[in-house]
Amino acid sequence: MKYKFMTQPLLAGIYEPEGIYLSTPFEGSCPVLQFWGQHPDYYAQFRYNGIPLKGHVGIDFGMSMGSHLFAVDNGRVMEISHEAGGFERYLKLEHRWGESFYAYVGEIAVEAGQLIKRNEFIARVGRPRQTLAPHLHFGIRITPFNRFDGMGGFADPLPFMNPSNILLPDHDEDRAPEFGPHPMAQEHAGIRRP
Protein backbone atom coordinates (compact mmCIF):
# COMPACT_ATOMS: atom_id res chain seq x y z
CA MET A 1 0.00 0.00 0.00
CA LYS A 2 1.33 3.43 -0.93
CA TYR A 3 0.50 6.45 1.19
CA LYS A 4 -0.43 9.69 -0.54
CA PHE A 5 2.41 11.63 1.10
CA MET A 6 4.92 9.25 -0.53
CA THR A 7 3.80 10.13 -4.05
CA GLN A 8 2.71 13.76 -3.83
CA PRO A 9 5.34 16.41 -4.59
CA LEU A 10 6.62 18.61 -1.76
CA LEU A 11 5.85 22.27 -2.24
CA ALA A 12 9.22 24.01 -1.95
CA GLY A 13 10.01 22.19 1.28
CA ILE A 14 7.04 23.66 3.12
CA TYR A 15 5.28 20.42 3.93
CA GLU A 16 6.71 17.36 5.63
CA PRO A 17 4.86 14.03 5.31
CA GLU A 18 3.12 14.77 8.61
CA GLY A 19 1.69 17.90 6.97
CA ILE A 20 3.38 20.40 9.30
CA TYR A 21 6.62 22.27 8.72
CA LEU A 22 7.15 25.34 10.88
CA SER A 23 9.48 28.25 10.44
CA THR A 24 11.29 29.26 13.61
CA PRO A 25 9.58 31.92 15.75
CA PHE A 26 12.73 34.06 15.70
CA GLU A 27 15.26 35.47 13.27
CA GLY A 28 18.66 33.84 12.95
CA SER A 29 19.68 31.15 15.43
CA CYS A 30 18.78 30.75 19.09
CA PRO A 31 19.91 28.27 21.74
CA VAL A 32 17.54 25.84 23.43
CA LEU A 33 17.56 26.46 27.18
CA GLN A 34 14.97 23.84 28.11
CA PHE A 35 13.43 21.10 25.98
CA TRP A 36 9.85 19.85 25.84
CA GLY A 37 9.21 17.18 28.49
CA GLN A 38 12.28 17.98 30.58
CA HIS A 39 12.26 18.03 34.40
CA PRO A 40 9.23 15.78 34.99
CA ASP A 41 9.82 15.61 38.76
CA TYR A 42 9.81 19.41 39.07
CA TYR A 43 6.78 20.03 36.84
CA ALA A 44 4.71 17.31 38.56
CA GLN A 45 3.95 19.86 41.31
CA PHE A 46 1.96 21.94 38.80
CA ARG A 47 -1.44 20.99 37.44
CA TYR A 48 -2.88 21.73 34.03
CA ASN A 49 -6.65 21.29 33.89
CA GLY A 50 -6.44 19.32 37.15
CA ILE A 51 -3.80 16.86 35.88
CA PRO A 52 -0.19 16.89 37.21
CA LEU A 53 2.26 17.80 34.46
CA LYS A 54 4.59 15.15 33.08
CA GLY A 55 7.30 17.68 32.14
CA HIS A 56 8.02 21.03 30.52
CA VAL A 57 5.21 21.86 28.05
CA GLY A 58 7.24 23.70 25.43
CA ILE A 59 10.74 24.72 24.38
CA ASP A 60 12.55 27.66 25.97
CA PHE A 61 14.78 29.60 23.57
CA GLY A 62 17.42 31.99 24.93
CA MET A 63 16.80 35.43 23.48
CA SER A 64 17.55 39.05 24.29
CA MET A 65 14.92 41.46 25.57
CA GLY A 66 13.08 43.05 22.67
CA SER A 67 14.03 40.37 20.13
CA HIS A 68 11.47 40.05 17.34
CA LEU A 69 9.11 37.08 17.32
CA PHE A 70 7.48 35.75 14.15
CA ALA A 71 4.51 33.55 13.27
CA VAL A 72 5.64 29.98 12.53
CA ASP A 73 2.87 29.47 9.95
CA ASN A 74 -0.15 31.18 8.38
CA GLY A 75 -3.02 31.54 10.83
CA ARG A 76 -5.13 33.81 12.99
CA VAL A 77 -4.48 35.42 16.38
CA MET A 78 -6.87 33.59 18.67
CA GLU A 79 -5.82 34.90 22.09
CA ILE A 80 -3.72 37.59 23.73
CA SER A 81 -3.69 37.37 27.50
CA HIS A 82 -1.72 37.28 30.75
CA GLU A 83 -1.21 34.50 33.29
CA ALA A 84 0.23 35.99 36.48
CA GLY A 85 2.91 33.83 38.05
CA GLY A 86 2.94 31.54 35.05
CA PHE A 87 3.39 32.25 31.36
CA GLU A 88 2.96 35.99 32.04
CA ARG A 89 2.02 37.82 28.82
CA TYR A 90 1.34 35.39 25.98
CA LEU A 91 -0.36 34.98 22.64
CA LYS A 92 -1.78 32.04 20.75
CA LEU A 93 -2.20 31.64 17.01
CA GLU A 94 -4.65 29.26 15.37
CA HIS A 95 -3.44 27.31 12.32
CA ARG A 96 -4.92 24.72 9.97
CA TRP A 97 -3.07 22.05 11.98
CA GLY A 98 -3.65 23.38 15.56
CA GLU A 99 -2.18 26.20 17.70
CA SER A 100 1.16 27.88 18.32
CA PHE A 101 1.86 29.44 21.71
CA TYR A 102 4.33 32.25 22.57
CA ALA A 103 4.91 33.12 26.25
CA TYR A 104 6.94 35.76 28.11
CA VAL A 105 6.31 38.29 25.36
CA GLY A 106 6.51 42.04 25.75
CA GLU A 107 5.20 44.39 23.08
CA ILE A 108 2.59 42.70 20.89
CA ALA A 109 2.25 43.89 17.30
CA VAL A 110 -1.00 42.08 16.41
CA GLU A 111 -4.63 42.08 17.54
CA ALA A 112 -7.00 39.26 18.45
CA GLY A 113 -8.75 37.92 15.34
CA GLN A 114 -6.12 39.25 12.96
CA LEU A 115 -5.04 37.01 10.07
CA ILE A 116 -1.29 36.37 10.12
CA LYS A 117 1.11 35.22 7.43
CA ARG A 118 4.01 32.87 8.01
CA ASN A 119 7.13 34.77 9.23
CA GLU A 120 5.08 37.89 10.01
CA PHE A 121 6.32 39.96 12.97
CA ILE A 122 3.93 39.39 15.89
CA ALA A 123 5.66 40.48 19.11
CA ARG A 124 8.90 41.12 21.00
CA VAL A 125 10.46 39.12 23.80
CA GLY A 126 9.53 40.62 27.16
CA ARG A 127 10.87 40.23 30.65
CA PRO A 128 9.63 37.22 32.56
CA ARG A 129 9.61 37.28 36.33
CA GLN A 130 12.65 38.88 37.98
CA THR A 131 14.24 35.47 38.61
CA LEU A 132 14.26 34.40 34.95
CA ALA A 133 16.49 35.45 32.07
CA PRO A 134 14.70 36.81 28.99
CA HIS A 135 13.57 33.95 26.78
CA LEU A 136 10.73 32.71 24.61
CA HIS A 137 8.62 29.81 25.80
CA PHE A 138 7.24 28.27 22.60
CA GLY A 139 4.71 25.47 22.33
CA ILE A 140 2.35 23.86 19.83
CA ARG A 141 -0.85 21.85 20.02
CA ILE A 142 -1.63 19.58 17.07
CA THR A 143 -5.31 18.95 16.36
CA PRO A 144 -6.84 16.84 17.75
CA PHE A 145 -5.22 17.42 21.12
CA ASN A 146 -6.14 16.43 24.66
CA ARG A 147 -5.65 19.09 27.35
CA PHE A 148 -5.91 16.34 29.98
CA ASP A 149 -2.89 14.31 28.79
CA GLY A 150 -0.47 15.57 31.46
CA MET A 151 1.13 17.98 28.97
CA GLY A 152 -1.79 20.39 28.60
CA GLY A 153 -2.30 19.10 25.06
CA PHE A 154 1.08 20.46 23.97
CA ALA A 155 3.36 18.48 21.62
CA ASP A 156 7.11 18.74 21.09
CA PRO A 157 7.65 21.44 18.41
CA LEU A 158 11.27 20.53 17.71
CA PRO A 159 10.61 17.77 15.11
CA PHE A 160 8.58 20.24 13.02
CA MET A 161 11.16 23.05 12.96
CA ASN A 162 14.21 23.78 10.82
CA PRO A 163 17.17 22.44 12.83
CA SER A 164 19.66 24.82 11.19
CA ASN A 165 18.23 27.73 13.22
CA ILE A 166 18.27 25.93 16.56
CA LEU A 167 21.43 25.76 18.65
CA LEU A 168 21.38 22.56 20.65
CA PRO A 169 23.44 22.35 23.84
CA ASP A 170 26.46 20.07 23.54
CA HIS A 171 26.88 19.20 27.20
CA ASP A 172 25.34 17.43 30.19
CA GLU A 173 21.76 16.18 29.75
CA ASP A 174 20.98 18.36 26.72
CA ARG A 175 20.38 21.50 28.73
CA ALA A 176 22.23 24.64 29.63
CA PRO A 177 23.34 24.39 33.26
CA GLU A 178 22.54 28.05 34.04
CA PHE A 179 18.87 27.71 33.08
CA GLY A 180 16.71 25.26 34.98
CA PRO A 181 12.98 24.69 35.11
CA HIS A 182 10.85 27.78 35.63
CA PRO A 183 7.86 27.97 37.97
CA MET A 184 4.33 27.90 36.62
CA ALA A 185 1.15 29.36 38.04
CA GLN A 186 -0.50 27.16 40.65
CA GLU A 187 -3.91 26.03 39.50
CA HIS A 188 -6.88 27.17 41.60
CA ALA A 189 -10.62 27.66 41.17
CA GLY A 190 -11.27 30.26 38.51
CA ILE A 191 -7.85 30.08 36.81
CA ARG A 192 -8.02 29.73 33.06
CA ARG A 193 -5.09 27.93 31.50
CA PRO A 194 -3.90 29.07 28.06
N, C-alpha and C positions, 0 to 999 in steps of 0.2 A: 504494500500500500504506500502510495506517495502522498505526502502532505503538501498542501497548497504552498506553504512558505518555502518549500524546497524547489519549486519550479517557477515561482513568480519573481520577476526582477526586483532588485533593491533599488529604491529611488534615491540616488546620490548618497547612499550610506545613512539615510535618515531612519530607516526602519530595520530593526533586528528581527529575527524570526518570531520572537515573543510579541512583536508589534510595538515595542516602546524603545526609543533611543533618545536620551535626554542630553541637552547641552548642559554644561556646568553652570551653576547659578552665580558665577563670578567670572571676571576677566583674568586671563593669564593662568597661573598655577597657584594652588593653595595647598598647605599641608593638612592632613587629617590629624586632628587632635584626639578624637574619640570615635570609634567605629560603632555601627549599629550592633546592638546585642551585647556590647561589652558591659562588664561590672554587674552581672546578674544579682550577686549578693547585696550590693549597695542599693540597686533600684527596686529590689523586692519590698523595701519599706514604703514605697509609694504605690498608690492604687490609681488605676485608670478605668473609669466606669465600674468601680467596685472590685476590680480584679488586680491582685499584686502584679507588678511588672516583672517580666522575665529578663530585662536588660535595658540598655540605652535604646531609645526609640527613634534614633536618627543618626546622622553623621555630623560631628562638629568639625568645622573648617577654621583654621587659624587665619584671621583677617585683621586688618587695621581698622580703627574707627573711621567711619565715613566711606569705606570701600563700597563701590557700586555692586548692587545685586541685580540679577537678570532672570527673566522667566525661562524655565528649562524647556518649555514647549508652548505651543499655541494654547490659549484657554481663556478663562474669564475669572476675574477677581471675585471670589465667593465670600471672603470674610477678612476683615481687618479688625483686630481686637487687642486686648491686653489681659494677661493672666498674671496677677501679682504673685510674686514669690515663685513663679514657675517659668514659663516661656517668655514672660514679660511681653513686650510689644511684638505682635506676629501678624503674618498674613498668609492666607491660603488661596491657591489658585485651583480652579476646576479644569480638568482636561478630559479629552475623549476617553482616556484610559483610567482616570481616577483623580487624585489630588496631589499637589505639591505644597509643602509647608515650610515657611521661612520664619525662624524665631530669633529673638534678640536684635530686631531691626530698629533703626532710628527713624530718620525721615522717610516717609512713604510717598512715592511719586505717582500712585494710582488711586483709583476710587473703587469702592464696592460696586460690582456689576459691570465694570469696564472690561471690554474685550482686549486681550493681550496677545501680542505676537511673540513667537520664540525669540529669545535673546533681547527682548525689550527691557529697558531699564525700569525697575519696579520700586527699588528702595535702596537705602544705605545701611551699612552695618551700624548698629547703635551700641550703647554701653549696657551690658548686662549688669547684674548686681555688682556691688563694689568688690566682692571677693573673686569675681571672674574676669579673665582677660577678654578683650573684644573677640568675638567669633560669630560665625553663623551656625545655627543649628538647623540642619536641612533634613526633611523627611518626605516620604511619599506613601500614599495609600493607593493600591491597585484594585480597581473594581473587579469583582465584588470583594469587599473587605469586611472583617469582623472586628469591631471595636472591643470585643470581649475576649480576645485571643491572648491576653497577657502582654501584648505589644501595642495596644491601642489601635489596632488595625494597620499599623505602619509596617512597611516592608523595607528591606535593605536597598537603598538607592544605588549603591556602588556598582552592581553588575549592569546597570542601565546607563552608566555615564562614561564619557571618554576618559580612559585612564591616563592619557598624555597630559591632562591638566591637573591631575591629582598627585600630590607628593605624599607617598606612603612612608611612614617611619621605617627606619632600617635597624631598629634595636629592640630591646626587650619587650616581648608580648605585644608587638604591633601598636604601641601607643607612646606618645611623648610623655616622659616621666614628669614634666612640670605641669601637666594638665590632667587632672583626674576627673572622676564623675562629678557632675554638678547637681545641686539639689533641685527638686521639683516641688511644685505646690502640693501641699497635703490636701487630699480630697475630703470634702465635707458637704453637708446638705446645702444645696443651692449652687455649688460650684459647677460650672459648665466647662468641660474639657474641650480643647480645640480639636 
